[in-house]
Every structure is written in C-alpha cells, then in structure tokens.
Amino acid sequence: MQAVSERELSDLQSLYADFQKEDAEIYAVSDNSVSDHKKWVASSERIDQVNYPLLADNNHILAKMFASFDEESNETCPGTFIICPGRKFKAFELNTTGIARDAQPILKMLRSVKDLRKNKNSTCSISCQR
C-alpha cells in the first residue's frame, strides 16, 4: 500500500484484461494524497494509461485495517491482497519497502485461489498454474 512504482502499475495494466477474465478487480493503493495522484497521472504517460482505480490512503486507514502499517517507522509496507466474495482474505503478501512486485505471480496466485475455491479447498491442481 505504499506508493507503488510506475513500473508496477504499468505491469499490472499489461495484464489487466487477464485479471478481468478471472472476474477480478485491481485497486492500487498508496499513502499519497489524491492531489499527489492527480499530479502523478498528469506527469506520467505510463500512469495515465492505467485503467484501474488508484486509491489514496494518506491517513493510513486501509493500511492499518490490512495490518500493513508499521507504527514504529510510520511507513506502509507494500502488499498484495486477494479478497474473495464475503470479504474473506484468501492470500496476501507483504514486502519490505523497495522490493519490486510483478503482476504475473499475482495473477498466478489469484488463479490458485480460484482453483482452490472451485475444488473445495483441495490442493491446487496444476491447471491453476496456466
């Protein structure tokens, strides 16, 4: 939930249609303000091409709800969360600031979660690795 990089947002955008085919939605959340986001979008052609919501969490409300806010350092850890219907967390990953994330493993994780739900929580089959 920390300010994500242009590369990460662009990487997710490149697979956005694949996420939509999986009936999923992407929300990028950062601890920047709405006005900072508007300036960023206006100054970056890559960010201007992003078609999913970019949410401002400058008060750290979501970061605290998702337990990704470090009170000691006053920083939000970058994270990825897969939440299924019924608001149930099914997978999440928290990283130290500066560790880059790639969209392909996130899509793979989503497909694994969907496969487990479909197969009544049995072991993820190889088909979820498509």
A tleap script that builds the chain and sets N, CA, C and O, in Angstrom:
source leaprc.protein.ff14SB
mol = sequence {
  NMET GLN ALA VAL SER GLU ARG GLU LEU SER
  ASP LEU GLN SER LEU TYR ALA ASP PHE GLN
  LYS GLU ASP ALA GLU ILE TYR ALA VAL SER
  ASP ASN SER VAL SER ASP HIE LYS LYS TRP
  VAL ALA SER SER GLU ARG ILE ASP GLN VAL
  ASN TYR PRO LEU LEU ALA ASP ASN ASN HIE
  ILE LEU ALA LYS MET PHE ALA SER PHE ASP
  GLU GLU SER ASN GLU THR CYS PRO GLY THR
  PHE ILE ILE CYS PRO GLY ARG LYS PHE LYS
  ALA PHE GLU LEU ASN THR THR GLY ILE ALA
  ARG ASP ALA GLN PRO ILE LEU LYS MET LEU
  ARG SER VAL LYS ASP LEU ARG LYS ASN LYS
  ASN SER THR CYS SER ILE SER CYS GLN CARG
}
set mol.1.N position { 0.801 -1.193 0.000 }
set mol.1.CA position { 0.000 0.000 0.000 }
set mol.1.C position { 0.844 1.257 0.000 }
set mol.1.O position { 0.315 2.368 0.041 }
set mol.2.N position { 2.093 1.093 -0.043 }
set mol.2.CA position { 2.935 2.261 -0.169 }
set mol.2.C position { 2.871 2.747 -1.603 }
set mol.2.O position { 2.343 2.066 -2.482 }
set mol.3.N position { 3.411 3.924 -1.827 }
set mol.3.CA position { 3.456 4.439 -3.189 }
set mol.3.C position { 4.093 3.391 -4.084 }
set mol.3.O position { 5.242 2.999 -3.882 }
set mol.4.N position { 3.351 2.955 -5.048 }
set mol.4.CA position { 3.830 1.925 -5.962 }
set mol.4.C position { 4.572 2.579 -7.107 }
set mol.4.O position { 4.356 3.751 -7.416 }
set mol.5.N position { 5.438 1.820 -7.727 }
set mol.5.CA position { 6.233 2.375 -8.812 }
set mol.5.C position { 5.432 2.408 -10.108 }
set mol.5.O position { 4.452 1.682 -10.279 }
set mol.6.N position { 5.875 3.264 -11.003 }
set mol.6.CA position { 5.247 3.329 -12.323 }
set mol.6.C position { 5.346 1.980 -13.015 }
set mol.6.O position { 4.404 1.547 -13.679 }
set mol.7.N position { 6.490 1.315 -12.861 }
set mol.7.CA position { 6.682 0.009 -13.492 }
set mol.7.C position { 5.675 -1.006 -12.962 }
set mol.7.O position { 5.119 -1.779 -13.743 }
set mol.8.N position { 5.430 -1.021 -11.655 }
set mol.8.CA position { 4.475 -1.967 -11.080 }
set mol.8.C position { 3.064 -1.695 -11.596 }
set mol.8.O position { 2.342 -2.626 -11.954 }
set mol.9.N position { 2.674 -0.436 -11.634 }
set mol.9.CA position { 1.339 -0.091 -12.127 }
set mol.9.C position { 1.194 -0.446 -13.604 }
set mol.9.O position { 0.161 -0.964 -14.029 }
set mol.10.N position { 2.222 -0.166 -14.368 }
set mol.10.CA position { 2.212 -0.475 -15.795 }
set mol.10.C position { 2.196 -1.991 -16.021 }
set mol.10.O position { 1.515 -2.482 -16.922 }
set mol.11.N position { 2.943 -2.718 -15.205 }
set mol.11.CA position { 2.984 -4.180 -15.278 }
set mol.11.C position { 1.589 -4.763 -15.024 }
set mol.11.O position { 1.139 -5.648 -15.751 }
set mol.12.N position { 0.920 -4.268 -14.001 }
set mol.12.CA position { -0.448 -4.717 -13.723 }
set mol.12.C position { -1.385 -4.353 -14.874 }
set mol.12.O position { -2.247 -5.148 -15.249 }
set mol.13.N position { -1.219 -3.160 -15.430 }
set mol.13.CA position { -2.057 -2.732 -16.547 }
set mol.13.C position { -1.894 -3.664 -17.736 }
set mol.13.O position { -2.866 -3.957 -18.433 }
set mol.14.N position { -0.675 -4.132 -17.974 }
set mol.14.CA position { -0.431 -5.019 -19.124 }
set mol.14.C position { -1.188 -6.338 -19.000 }
set mol.14.O position { -1.460 -6.990 -20.008 }
set mol.15.N position { -1.532 -6.738 -17.774 }
set mol.15.CA position { -2.286 -7.976 -17.549 }
set mol.15.C position { -3.710 -7.724 -17.049 }
set mol.15.O position { -4.405 -8.648 -16.626 }
set mol.16.N position { -4.129 -6.465 -17.104 }
set mol.16.CA position { -5.446 -6.106 -16.569 }
set mol.16.C position { -6.567 -6.916 -17.224 }
set mol.16.O position { -7.483 -7.361 -16.532 }
set mol.17.N position { -6.514 -7.113 -18.523 }
set mol.17.CA position { -7.546 -7.901 -19.214 }
set mol.17.C position { -7.567 -9.337 -18.692 }
set mol.17.O position { -8.635 -9.939 -18.582 }
set mol.18.N position { -6.398 -9.888 -18.372 }
set mol.18.CA position { -6.338 -11.245 -17.815 }
set mol.18.C position { -6.976 -11.300 -16.432 }
set mol.18.O position { -7.670 -12.263 -16.104 }
set mol.19.N position { -6.745 -10.274 -15.622 }
set mol.19.CA position { -7.394 -10.217 -14.309 }
set mol.19.C position { -8.912 -10.119 -14.468 }
set mol.19.O position { -9.659 -10.771 -13.738 }
set mol.20.N position { -9.362 -9.310 -15.415 }
set mol.20.CA position { -10.799 -9.169 -15.653 }
set mol.20.C position { -11.406 -10.489 -16.127 }
set mol.20.O position { -12.529 -10.815 -15.742 }
set mol.21.N position { -10.689 -11.255 -16.953 }
set mol.21.CA position { -11.181 -12.566 -17.386 }
set mol.21.C position { -11.362 -13.503 -16.197 }
set mol.21.O position { -12.182 -14.421 -16.239 }
set mol.22.N position { -10.599 -13.267 -15.150 }
set mol.22.CA position { -10.711 -14.075 -13.934 }
set mol.22.C position { -11.770 -13.499 -12.991 }
set mol.22.O position { -11.907 -13.946 -11.852 }
set mol.23.N position { -12.513 -12.508 -13.473 }
set mol.23.CA position { -13.562 -11.857 -12.694 }
set mol.23.C position { -12.995 -11.180 -11.438 }
set mol.23.O position { -13.583 -11.237 -10.358 }
set mol.24.N position { -11.839 -10.542 -11.617 }
set mol.24.CA position { -11.162 -9.863 -10.518 }
set mol.24.C position { -11.004 -8.382 -10.848 }
set mol.24.O position { -11.023 -7.980 -12.012 }
set mol.25.N position { -10.852 -7.597 -9.812 }
set mol.25.CA position { -10.608 -6.176 -9.982 }
set mol.25.C position { -9.312 -5.823 -9.265 }
set mol.25.O position { -8.991 -6.399 -8.225 }
set mol.26.N position { -8.585 -4.889 -9.818 }
set mol.26.CA position { -7.344 -4.397 -9.227 }
set mol.26.C position { -7.615 -3.018 -8.647 }
set mol.26.O position { -8.277 -2.183 -9.263 }
set mol.27.N position { -7.089 -2.802 -7.451 }
set mol.27.CA position { -7.076 -1.481 -6.838 }
set mol.27.C position { -5.654 -1.221 -6.385 }
set mol.27.O position { -5.115 -1.975 -5.576 }
set mol.28.N position { -5.048 -0.181 -6.887 }
set mol.28.CA position { -3.724 0.214 -6.420 }
set mol.28.C position { -3.945 1.250 -5.326 }
set mol.28.O position { -4.688 2.214 -5.511 }
set mol.29.N position { -3.300 1.045 -4.198 }
set mol.29.CA position { -3.474 1.938 -3.055 }
set mol.29.C position { -2.104 2.460 -2.648 }
set mol.29.O position { -1.149 1.692 -2.527 }
set mol.30.N position { -2.013 3.751 -2.440 }
set mol.30.CA position { -0.767 4.315 -1.937 }
set mol.30.C position { -1.082 5.290 -0.808 }
set mol.30.O position { -2.224 5.706 -0.615 }
set mol.31.N position { -0.035 5.637 -0.074 }
set mol.31.CA position { -0.245 6.568 1.035 }
set mol.31.C position { -0.042 8.019 0.609 }
set mol.31.O position { 0.186 8.895 1.443 }
set mol.32.N position { -0.127 8.262 -0.690 }
set mol.32.CA position { -0.111 9.627 -1.212 }
set mol.32.C position { -1.526 10.186 -1.238 }
set mol.32.O position { -2.500 9.434 -1.190 }
set mol.33.N position { -1.632 11.489 -1.311 }
set mol.33.CA position { -2.938 12.145 -1.343 }
set mol.33.C position { -3.539 12.101 -2.745 }
set mol.33.O position { -2.851 11.787 -3.717 }
set mol.34.N position { -4.809 12.413 -2.838 }
set mol.34.CA position { -5.489 12.481 -4.136 }
set mol.34.C position { -4.810 13.515 -5.024 }
set mol.34.O position { -4.606 13.264 -6.212 }
set mol.35.N position { -4.456 14.672 -4.470 }
set mol.35.CA position { -3.805 15.705 -5.293 }
set mol.35.C position { -2.437 15.223 -5.792 }
set mol.35.O position { -2.047 15.530 -6.918 }
set mol.36.N position { -1.709 14.472 -4.962 }
set mol.36.CA position { -0.436 13.896 -5.427 }
set mol.36.C position { -0.668 12.918 -6.571 }
set mol.36.O position { 0.092 12.897 -7.539 }
set mol.37.N position { -1.729 12.100 -6.459 }
set mol.37.CA position { -2.056 11.149 -7.524 }
set mol.37.C position { -2.382 11.889 -8.819 }
set mol.37.O position { -1.930 11.493 -9.893 }
set mol.38.N position { -3.159 12.953 -8.719 }
set mol.38.CA position { -3.516 13.718 -9.917 }
set mol.38.C position { -2.277 14.299 -10.591 }
set mol.38.O position { -2.168 14.290 -11.817 }
set mol.39.N position { -1.356 14.796 -9.796 }
set mol.39.CA position { -0.104 15.337 -10.356 }
set mol.39.C position { 0.702 14.230 -11.018 }
set mol.39.O position { 1.286 14.428 -12.083 }
set mol.40.N position { 0.731 13.064 -10.382 }
set mol.40.CA position { 1.490 11.932 -10.919 }
set mol.40.C position { 0.912 11.488 -12.259 }
set mol.40.O position { 1.649 11.280 -13.223 }
set mol.41.N position { -0.419 11.343 -12.312 }
set mol.41.CA position { -1.079 10.930 -13.552 }
set mol.41.C position { -0.808 11.955 -14.661 }
set mol.41.O position { -0.532 11.587 -15.803 }
set mol.42.N position { -0.891 13.234 -14.313 }
set mol.42.CA position { -0.673 14.286 -15.308 }
set mol.42.C position { 0.763 14.327 -15.813 }
set mol.42.O position { 1.011 14.758 -16.939 }
set mol.43.N position { 1.708 13.885 -14.992 }
set mol.43.CA position { 3.115 13.982 -15.378 }
set mol.43.C position { 3.688 12.691 -15.961 }
set mol.43.O position { 4.844 12.657 -16.383 }
set mol.44.N position { 2.882 11.636 -15.984 }
set mol.44.CA position { 3.416 10.345 -16.435 }
set mol.44.C position { 2.510 9.696 -17.471 }
set mol.44.O position { 1.345 9.403 -17.200 }
set mol.45.N position { 3.051 9.479 -18.644 }
set mol.45.CA position { 2.284 8.811 -19.697 }
set mol.45.C position { 1.951 7.363 -19.301 }
set mol.45.O position { 0.878 6.856 -19.632 }
set mol.46.N position { 2.861 6.715 -18.605 }
set mol.46.CA position { 2.616 5.326 -18.170 }
set mol.46.C position { 1.444 5.254 -17.190 }
set mol.46.O position { 0.582 4.384 -17.312 }
set mol.47.N position { 1.414 6.153 -16.233 }
set mol.47.CA position { 0.349 6.126 -15.223 }
set mol.47.C position { -0.973 6.568 -15.841 }
set mol.47.O position { -2.036 6.073 -15.465 }
set mol.48.N position { -0.907 7.485 -16.775 }
set mol.48.CA position { -2.114 7.949 -17.458 }
set mol.48.C position { -2.815 6.809 -18.203 }
set mol.48.O position { -4.014 6.898 -18.471 }
set mol.49.N position { -2.089 5.744 -18.540 }
set mol.49.CA position { -2.655 4.608 -19.271 }
set mol.49.C position { -3.309 3.569 -18.355 }
set mol.49.O position { -3.940 2.630 -18.840 }
set mol.50.N position { -3.164 3.728 -17.050 }
set mol.50.CA position { -3.725 2.762 -16.094 }
set mol.50.C position { -5.245 2.904 -16.053 }
set mol.50.O position { -5.776 4.000 -15.870 }
set mol.51.N position { -5.937 1.774 -16.228 }
set mol.51.CA position { -7.407 1.784 -16.292 }
set mol.51.C position { -8.088 1.228 -15.053 }
set mol.51.O position { -9.295 0.987 -15.077 }
set mol.52.N position { -7.359 1.021 -13.990 }
set mol.52.CA position { -7.962 0.546 -12.741 }
set mol.52.C position { -7.774 1.629 -11.680 }
set mol.52.O position { -6.918 2.501 -11.831 }
set mol.53.N position { -8.562 1.580 -10.613 }
set mol.53.CA position { -8.526 2.661 -9.620 }
set mol.53.C position { -7.201 2.768 -8.860 }
set mol.53.O position { -6.598 1.764 -8.483 }
set mol.54.N position { -6.777 3.986 -8.651 }
set mol.54.CA position { -5.633 4.317 -7.807 }
set mol.54.C position { -6.207 5.056 -6.596 }
set mol.54.O position { -6.703 6.177 -6.712 }
set mol.55.N position { -6.129 4.413 -5.444 }
set mol.55.CA position { -6.749 4.941 -4.234 }
set mol.55.C position { -5.738 5.615 -3.328 }
set mol.55.O position { -4.607 5.149 -3.189 }
set mol.56.N position { -6.150 6.716 -2.713 }
set mol.56.CA position { -5.301 7.446 -1.774 }
set mol.56.C position { -5.600 6.979 -0.354 }
set mol.56.O position { -6.759 6.929 0.058 }
set mol.57.N position { -4.568 6.642 0.380 }
set mol.57.CA position { -4.701 6.223 1.775 }
set mol.57.C position { -3.708 7.007 2.635 }
set mol.57.O position { -2.984 6.431 3.448 }
set mol.58.N position { -3.687 8.328 2.443 }
set mol.58.CA position { -2.709 9.148 3.148 }
set mol.58.C position { -2.959 9.223 4.658 }
set mol.58.O position { -2.089 9.682 5.397 }
set mol.59.N position { -4.110 8.790 5.120 }
set mol.59.CA position { -4.370 8.705 6.565 }
set mol.59.C position { -4.100 7.302 7.104 }
set mol.59.O position { -4.285 7.044 8.294 }
set mol.60.N position { -3.666 6.402 6.234 }
set mol.60.CA position { -3.287 5.022 6.582 }
set mol.60.C position { -4.442 4.194 7.143 }
set mol.60.O position { -4.215 3.243 7.891 }
set mol.61.N position { -5.651 4.540 6.796 }
set mol.61.CA position { -6.819 3.795 7.290 }
set mol.61.C position { -6.814 2.373 6.739 }
set mol.61.O position { -6.941 1.412 7.499 }
set mol.62.N position { -6.668 2.234 5.420 }
set mol.62.CA position { -6.629 0.890 4.833 }
set mol.62.C position { -5.388 0.126 5.272 }
set mol.62.O position { -5.466 -1.061 5.586 }
set mol.63.N position { -4.252 0.798 5.295 }
set mol.63.CA position { -3.007 0.135 5.697 }
set mol.63.C position { -3.131 -0.445 7.100 }
set mol.63.O position { -2.641 -1.543 7.361 }
set mol.64.N position { -3.773 0.270 7.992 }
set mol.64.CA position { -3.962 -0.241 9.358 }
set mol.64.C position { -4.971 -1.383 9.375 }
set mol.64.O position { -4.784 -2.359 10.101 }
set mol.65.N position { -6.031 -1.277 8.589 }
set mol.65.CA position { -7.016 -2.364 8.510 }
set mol.65.C position { -6.379 -3.644 7.971 }
set mol.65.O position { -6.731 -4.744 8.398 }
set mol.66.N position { -5.444 -3.499 7.037 }
set mol.66.CA position { -4.809 -4.644 6.399 }
set mol.66.C position { -3.528 -5.059 7.120 }
set mol.66.O position { -2.795 -5.926 6.644 }
set mol.67.N position { -3.265 -4.442 8.258 }
set mol.67.CA position { -2.089 -4.741 9.081 }
set mol.67.C position { -0.782 -4.594 8.297 }
set mol.67.O position { 0.155 -5.370 8.485 }
set mol.68.N position { -0.731 -3.608 7.432 }
set mol.68.CA position { 0.494 -3.373 6.666 }
set mol.68.C position { 1.159 -2.047 7.041 }
set mol.68.O position { 2.103 -1.611 6.381 }
set mol.69.N position { 0.668 -1.421 8.089 }
set mol.69.CA position { 1.247 -0.155 8.534 }
set mol.69.C position { 2.167 -0.412 9.716 }
set mol.69.O position { 1.772 -1.048 10.693 }
set mol.70.N position { 3.391 0.083 9.624 }
set mol.70.CA position { 4.370 -0.050 10.689 }
set mol.70.C position { 4.380 1.239 11.505 }
set mol.70.O position { 4.906 2.261 11.065 }
set mol.71.N position { 3.792 1.179 12.699 }
set mol.71.CA position { 3.692 2.365 13.559 }
set mol.71.C position { 5.071 2.911 13.928 }
set mol.71.O position { 5.264 4.125 14.008 }
set mol.72.N position { 6.016 2.016 14.150 }
set mol.72.CA position { 7.354 2.432 14.585 }
set mol.72.C position { 8.054 3.299 13.544 }
set mol.72.O position { 8.635 4.332 13.879 }
set mol.73.N position { 7.999 2.880 12.285 }
set mol.73.CA position { 8.665 3.642 11.221 }
set mol.73.C position { 7.727 4.634 10.543 }
set mol.73.O position { 8.164 5.464 9.745 }
set mol.74.N position { 6.437 4.546 10.862 }
set mol.74.CA position { 5.414 5.387 10.249 }
set mol.74.C position { 5.369 5.178 8.732 }
set mol.74.O position { 5.161 6.120 7.967 }
set mol.75.N position { 5.569 3.916 8.312 }
set mol.75.CA position { 5.556 3.568 6.895 }
set mol.75.C position { 4.576 2.438 6.633 }
set mol.75.O position { 4.273 1.627 7.507 }
set mol.76.N position { 4.094 2.415 5.410 }
set mol.76.CA position { 3.236 1.335 4.954 }
set mol.76.C position { 4.074 0.352 4.158 }
set mol.76.O position { 4.820 0.744 3.261 }
set mol.77.N position { 3.953 -0.920 4.488 }
set mol.77.CA position { 4.657 -1.959 3.739 }
set mol.77.C position { 3.893 -2.241 2.456 }
set mol.77.O position { 2.668 -2.363 2.484 }
set mol.78.N position { 4.591 -2.346 1.335 }
set mol.78.CA position { 3.908 -2.708 0.092 }
set mol.78.C position { 3.287 -4.097 0.231 }
set mol.78.O position { 3.905 -5.010 0.778 }
set mol.79.N position { 2.082 -4.245 -0.259 }
set mol.79.CA position { 1.418 -5.537 -0.132 }
set mol.79.C position { 0.488 -5.844 -1.279 }
set mol.79.O position { 0.076 -4.964 -2.034 }
set mol.80.N position { 0.172 -7.113 -1.389 }
set mol.80.CA position { -0.794 -7.607 -2.358 }
set mol.80.C position { -1.807 -8.426 -1.585 }
set mol.80.O position { -1.434 -9.279 -0.780 }
set mol.81.N position { -3.090 -8.173 -1.821 }
set mol.81.CA position { -4.151 -8.855 -1.088 }
set mol.81.C position { -5.178 -9.392 -2.067 }
set mol.81.O position { -5.641 -8.665 -2.946 }
set mol.82.N position { -5.534 -10.656 -1.921 }
set mol.82.CA position { -6.613 -11.238 -2.715 }
set mol.82.C position { -7.767 -11.474 -1.761 }
set mol.82.O position { -7.674 -12.249 -0.810 }
set mol.83.N position { -8.853 -10.783 -2.045 }
set mol.83.CA position { -10.035 -10.843 -1.187 }
set mol.83.C position { -11.181 -11.399 -2.021 }
set mol.83.O position { -11.492 -10.884 -3.094 }
set mol.84.N position { -11.791 -12.438 -1.522 }
set mol.84.CA position { -12.869 -13.111 -2.245 }
set mol.84.C position { -14.223 -12.585 -1.780 }
set mol.84.O position { -14.308 -11.858 -0.790 }
set mol.85.N position { -15.275 -12.955 -2.497 }
set mol.85.CA position { -16.615 -12.552 -2.056 }
set mol.85.C position { -16.821 -12.908 -0.585 }
set mol.85.O position { -16.333 -13.932 -0.106 }
set mol.86.N position { -17.535 -12.066 0.105 }
set mol.86.CA position { -17.722 -12.242 1.534 }
set mol.86.C position { -16.608 -11.580 2.330 }
set mol.86.O position { -16.503 -11.757 3.543 }
set mol.87.N position { -15.773 -10.810 1.625 }
set mol.87.CA position { -14.675 -10.055 2.232 }
set mol.87.C position { -13.691 -10.940 2.991 }
set mol.87.O position { -13.182 -10.554 4.044 }
set mol.88.N position { -13.431 -12.108 2.460 }
set mol.88.CA position { -12.505 -13.029 3.105 }
set mol.88.C position { -11.152 -12.985 2.414 }
set mol.88.O position { -11.044 -13.157 1.199 }
set mol.89.N position { -10.117 -12.748 3.223 }
set mol.89.CA position { -8.763 -12.787 2.693 }
set mol.89.C position { -8.439 -14.222 2.323 }
set mol.89.O position { -8.651 -15.139 3.117 }
set mol.90.N position { -7.934 -14.414 1.137 }
set mol.90.CA position { -7.545 -15.746 0.691 }
set mol.90.C position { -6.046 -15.842 0.457 }
set mol.90.O position { -5.478 -16.933 0.524 }
set mol.91.N position { -5.409 -14.734 0.188 }
set mol.91.CA position { -3.965 -14.711 0.013 }
set mol.91.C position { -3.487 -13.282 0.201 }
set mol.91.O position { -4.171 -12.327 -0.166 }
set mol.92.N position { -2.310 -13.154 0.772 }
set mol.92.CA position { -1.719 -11.830 0.868 }
set mol.92.C position { -0.209 -11.956 0.952 }
set mol.92.O position { 0.334 -12.999 1.317 }
set mol.93.N position { 0.448 -10.866 0.604 }
set mol.93.CA position { 1.897 -10.819 0.629 }
set mol.93.C position { 2.291 -9.415 1.050 }
set mol.93.O position { 1.816 -8.433 0.481 }
set mol.94.N position { 3.159 -9.320 2.048 }
set mol.94.CA position { 3.707 -8.039 2.471 }
set mol.94.C position { 5.194 -8.048 2.177 }
set mol.94.O position { 5.873 -9.058 2.361 }
set mol.95.N position { 5.688 -6.915 1.719 }
set mol.95.CA position { 7.095 -6.807 1.362 }
set mol.95.C position { 7.739 -5.643 2.089 }
set mol.95.O position { 7.060 -4.719 2.537 }
set mol.96.N position { 9.027 -5.699 2.197 }
set mol.96.CA position { 9.796 -4.570 2.686 }
set mol.96.C position { 9.805 -3.517 1.589 }
set mol.96.O position { 9.831 -3.849 0.404 }
set mol.97.N position { 9.784 -2.276 1.973 }
set mol.97.CA position { 9.841 -1.189 1.004 }
set mol.97.C position { 11.049 -1.379 0.087 }
set mol.97.O position { 12.151 -1.682 0.543 }
set mol.98.N position { 10.820 -1.197 -1.202 }
set mol.98.CA position { 11.884 -1.307 -2.182 }
set mol.98.C position { 11.907 -2.630 -2.928 }
set mol.98.O position { 12.583 -2.741 -3.951 }
set mol.99.N position { 11.186 -3.638 -2.445 }
set mol.99.CA position { 11.135 -4.910 -3.156 }
set mol.99.C position { 10.077 -4.788 -4.246 }
set mol.99.O position { 8.906 -4.529 -3.968 }
set mol.100.N position { 10.505 -4.977 -5.476 }
set mol.100.CA position { 9.592 -4.857 -6.612 }
set mol.100.C position { 8.653 -6.054 -6.669 }
set mol.100.O position { 9.012 -7.167 -6.284 }
set mol.101.N position { 7.455 -5.803 -7.151 }
set mol.101.CA position { 6.467 -6.868 -7.341 }
set mol.101.C position { 6.131 -6.949 -8.821 }
set mol.101.O position { 6.135 -5.945 -9.533 }
set mol.102.N position { 5.839 -8.172 -9.272 }
set mol.102.CA position { 5.482 -8.401 -10.668 }
set mol.102.C position { 4.040 -8.887 -10.751 }
set mol.102.O position { 3.554 -9.586 -9.861 }
set mol.103.N position { 3.374 -8.513 -11.818 }
set mol.103.CA position { 1.959 -8.862 -11.996 }
set mol.103.C position { 1.739 -10.341 -12.264 }
set mol.103.O position { 0.747 -10.904 -11.799 }
set mol.104.N position { 2.629 -10.981 -12.995 }
set mol.104.CA position { 2.421 -12.386 -13.366 }
set mol.104.C position { 2.261 -13.294 -12.144 }
set mol.104.O position { 1.328 -14.096 -12.129 }
set mol.105.N position { 3.120 -13.213 -11.116 }
set mol.105.CA position { 2.907 -14.043 -9.923 }
set mol.105.C position { 1.609 -13.710 -9.172 }
set mol.105.O position { 1.016 -14.584 -8.540 }
set mol.106.N position { 1.175 -12.463 -9.242 }
set mol.106.CA position { -0.088 -12.088 -8.598 }
set mol.106.C position { -1.243 -12.761 -9.327 }
set mol.106.O position { -2.155 -13.289 -8.691 }
set mol.107.N position { -1.210 -12.747 -10.653 }
set mol.107.CA position { -2.238 -13.415 -11.448 }
set mol.107.C position { -2.225 -14.916 -11.161 }
set mol.107.O position { -3.284 -15.533 -11.047 }
set mol.108.N position { -1.056 -15.495 -11.046 }
set mol.108.CA position { -0.920 -16.918 -10.742 }
set mol.108.C position { -1.516 -17.230 -9.358 }
set mol.108.O position { -2.196 -18.241 -9.182 }
set mol.109.N position { -1.251 -16.347 -8.379 }
set mol.109.CA position { -1.802 -16.530 -7.042 }
set mol.109.C position { -3.334 -16.455 -7.084 }
set mol.109.O position { -4.013 -17.256 -6.442 }
set mol.110.N position { -3.872 -15.500 -7.834 }
set mol.110.CA position { -5.322 -15.373 -7.979 }
set mol.110.C position { -5.913 -16.657 -8.561 }
set mol.110.O position { -6.915 -17.169 -8.062 }
set mol.111.N position { -5.293 -17.167 -9.609 }
set mol.111.CA position { -5.794 -18.392 -10.239 }
set mol.111.C position { -5.720 -19.572 -9.275 }
set mol.111.O position { -6.605 -20.429 -9.281 }
set mol.112.N position { -4.692 -19.628 -8.459 }
set mol.112.CA position { -4.582 -20.690 -7.455 }
set mol.112.C position { -5.716 -20.595 -6.442 }
set mol.112.O position { -6.322 -21.608 -6.090 }
set mol.113.N position { -6.005 -19.390 -5.975 }
set mol.113.CA position { -7.103 -19.179 -5.030 }
set mol.113.C position { -8.424 -19.607 -5.652 }
set mol.113.O position { -9.227 -20.288 -5.014 }
set mol.114.N position { -8.647 -19.205 -6.902 }
set mol.114.CA position { -9.891 -19.579 -7.587 }
set mol.114.C position { -9.991 -21.095 -7.752 }
set mol.114.O position { -11.068 -21.669 -7.592 }
set mol.115.N position { -8.870 -21.742 -8.072 }
set mol.115.CA position { -8.866 -23.190 -8.242 }
set mol.115.C position { -9.194 -23.884 -6.917 }
set mol.115.O position { -9.947 -24.857 -6.893 }
set mol.116.N position { -8.634 -23.389 -5.834 }
set mol.116.CA position { -8.925 -23.969 -4.517 }
set mol.116.C position { -10.396 -23.802 -4.147 }
set mol.116.O position { -11.012 -24.721 -3.608 }
set mol.117.N position { -10.954 -22.635 -4.437 }
set mol.117.CA position { -12.383 -22.403 -4.149 }
set mol.117.C position { -13.261 -23.330 -4.983 }
set mol.117.O position { -14.243 -23.886 -4.491 }
set mol.118.N position { -12.893 -23.484 -6.246 }
set mol.118.CA position { -13.666 -24.325 -7.155 }
set mol.118.C position { -13.610 -25.792 -6.740 }
set mol.118.O position { -14.601 -26.515 -6.844 }
set mol.119.N position { -12.460 -26.217 -6.275 }
set mol.119.CA position { -12.251 -27.618 -5.913 }
set mol.119.C position { -12.391 -27.864 -4.409 }
set mol.119.O position { -11.796 -28.792 -3.863 }
set mol.120.N position { -13.167 -27.037 -3.767 }
set mol.120.CA position { -13.493 -27.192 -2.344 }
set mol.120.C position { -12.255 -27.333 -1.466 }
set mol.120.O position { -12.151 -28.247 -0.647 }
set mol.121.N position { -11.324 -26.407 -1.656 }
set mol.121.CA position { -10.140 -26.303 -0.813 }
set mol.121.C position { -9.225 -27.518 -0.838 }
set mol.121.O position { -8.473 -27.748 0.110 }
set mol.122.N position { -9.282 -28.297 -1.914 }
set mol.122.CA position { -8.286 -29.365 -2.064 }
set mol.122.C position { -6.980 -28.727 -2.492 }
set mol.122.O position { -6.913 -27.506 -2.633 }
set mol.123.N position { -5.966 -29.502 -2.697 }
set mol.123.CA position { -4.688 -28.960 -3.145 }
set mol.123.C position { -4.851 -28.367 -4.537 }
set mol.123.O position { -5.544 -28.919 -5.392 }
set mol.124.N position { -4.201 -27.238 -4.742 }
set mol.124.CA position { -4.264 -26.563 -6.040 }
set mol.124.C position { -3.725 -27.481 -7.125 }
set mol.124.O position { -2.614 -28.001 -7.025 }
set mol.125.N position { -4.520 -27.669 -8.148 }
set mol.125.CA position { -4.092 -28.531 -9.252 }
set mol.125.C position { -3.123 -27.805 -10.169 }
set mol.125.O position { -2.997 -26.582 -10.108 }
set mol.126.N position { -2.454 -28.545 -11.003 }
set mol.126.CA position { -1.518 -27.956 -11.955 }
set mol.126.C position { -2.240 -27.014 -12.926 }
set mol.126.O position { -1.618 -26.120 -13.501 }
set mol.127.N position { -3.541 -27.211 -13.107 }
set mol.127.CA position { -4.288 -26.364 -14.036 }
set mol.127.C position { -4.344 -24.906 -13.568 }
set mol.127.O position { -4.535 -24.001 -14.379 }
set mol.128.N position { -4.178 -24.684 -12.278 }
set mol.128.CA position { -4.218 -23.300 -11.801 }
set mol.128.C position { -2.926 -22.578 -12.121 }
set mol.128.O position { -2.824 -21.373 -11.887 }
set mol.129.N position { -1.953 -23.269 -12.640 }
set mol.129.CA position { -0.680 -22.660 -12.988 }
set mol.129.C position { -0.626 -22.144 -14.404 }
set mol.129.O position { 0.447 -21.766 -14.874 }
set mol.130.N position { -1.770 -22.115 -15.117 }
set mol.130.CA position { -1.787 -21.730 -16.523 }
set mol.130.C position { -1.096 -20.446 -16.813 }
set mol.130.O position { -1.045 -20.018 -17.966 }
savepdb mol mol.pdb
quit
